[in-house]
């Protein structure tokens, strides 16, 4: 399979990339890892006129914690970099558990977290993780840079709010005020398959009390789903069997799964409940061990 | 280097955007003129005649087209050939020397790591990337590293044994 014909530019700076996006015509796409875009182009679901390949733009492959405690993931930071990251293992339990289950090991060598967010596939794992953590993307265009919370960024399947001449230069995870716990669990029939169900849970605690919580769901609706009521049920009290059960039920309620070859809607909803319960029970057990 | 396409478009040939790229393949310096939509797998197979890299699914699932780009395993059906500009590509043809098989190739022979052989080049290249990063992998490490490569014949048991055999040989 071949993509349709397109013009190709490989700028060496962000400014050049943005100017190419701005002047590039009606249908311009940024190419970073290409692990979603290239297959879409080969299948002719996407036929951009111009591809702006940002792989030669220096200084985008980072992930780092800033002095204020926020985590920054550059547009060329690959899934494999995050999978091997000690920084994530030490400070970001939800991200560290998601990184090894993105696609497959070879795809992880090229695909990027930022690209996955922009692609906005309802089956995309990172969008749930970043949403649960209350993260944002930094979009840069000819009119400057703006922060877009992930909750406002994805508007539907494969849709986001970027202007045609904007490039997401990094994703930002805000600093934790408490101790982070949580995880990402994904049910897939085999490595590399789309998630039957994915659940991201991110909790912060001060002392015993939960001070912030985020829960988001992958693959059980037309878009990434933020289970805000479920998360709110955890805040202001310690993690207990009761609060965990409540959050799990509320999360299952907002899931909008459809019956397909991966499972029935009832089964998927059940798995949302099970995964929320499992991640939070592990977090609770870890807290007890620490105390 | 010339790449010949079937012509399905009515555009005049002068309108076709072509870019000149330079790269190394299995240590050899090369240059090519490629249309941006040419896939790396097609450059390797048709342009360079290195047909050891196989095309299986063409949809980023099977891993038969796995090659190394700067030492990292990549599915060459999901990378544009123009993106190889300035980079180092290794394919299965680069494993053996004139007189000796690579330990991975020996391992696949000794442990009967293939039946039809279609997935084998991709398996070997993914395994090569693993062994360069982790010379002493566990069985679990090998299964993990090869989880993006599909085999419809072997049930994977002997492939894993082959890679472990190669790892041991490379360490000794």
Contacts between the chains, C-beta under 8 A, distances in Angstrom:
chain1	res1	chain2	res2	distance
A	1	B	58	5.3
A	2	B	37	5.6
A	2	B	38	7.8
A	2	B	39	7.3
A	3	B	37	4.5
A	4	B	37	7.2
A	5	B	9	7.2
A	5	B	11	7.9
A	5	B	16	7.4
A	5	B	17	7.5
A	5	B	35	7.4
A	5	B	37	6.0
A	6	B	36	6.2
A	6	B	37	6.3
A	7	B	17	5.7
A	7	B	36	7.2
A	8	B	17	6.9
A	8	B	19	6.7
A	8	B	36	3.4
A	8	B	80	7.5
A	8	B	82	5.7
A	10	B	82	7.4
A	10	B	83	7.9
A	10	B	85	7.5
A	31	B	80	7.8
A	34	B	78	6.3
A	34	B	79	6.4
A	34	B	80	7.3
A	34	B	83	7.7
A	35	B	60	6.5
A	35	B	78	6.0
A	38	B	39	7.9
A	38	B	60	7.7
A	38	B	78	4.8
A	38	B	79	7.1
A	38	B	80	7.0
A	39	B	59	5.9
A	39	B	60	5.3
A	39	B	78	6.3
A	41	B	37	7.8
A	42	B	39	7.8
A	42	B	58	7.0
A	42	B	59	7.6
A	42	B	77	8.0
A	43	B	59	7.8
A	51	B	36	6.8
A	51	B	80	8.0
A	53	B	80	7.8
A	53	B	82	7.6
A	53	B	83	6.5
A	55	B	83	6.4
A	80	B	72	7.6
A	103	B	148	7.6
A	104	B	63	7.5
A	104	B	147	5.6
A	104	B	148	3.0
A	105	B	73	7.3
A	105	B	126	7.5
A	105	B	144	6.8
A	105	B	145	5.8
A	105	B	147	6.1
A	105	B	148	5.0
A	106	B	63	5.9
A	106	B	66	5.9
A	106	B	73	4.8
A	106	B	74	6.6
A	106	B	75	5.4
A	106	B	126	6.3
A	106	B	148	4.0
A	106	B	149	7.5
A	107	B	60	6.4
A	107	B	75	6.9
A	107	B	78	7.7
A	107	B	148	6.3
A	109	B	72	4.6
A	109	B	73	5.8
A	109	B	74	6.0
A	110	B	72	7.9
A	110	B	74	5.9
A	110	B	75	8.0
A	110	B	78	7.5
A	110	B	79	7.0
A	191	B	147	4.1
A	191	B	148	6.6
A	192	B	61	6.1
A	192	B	147	7.4
A	192	B	148	6.0
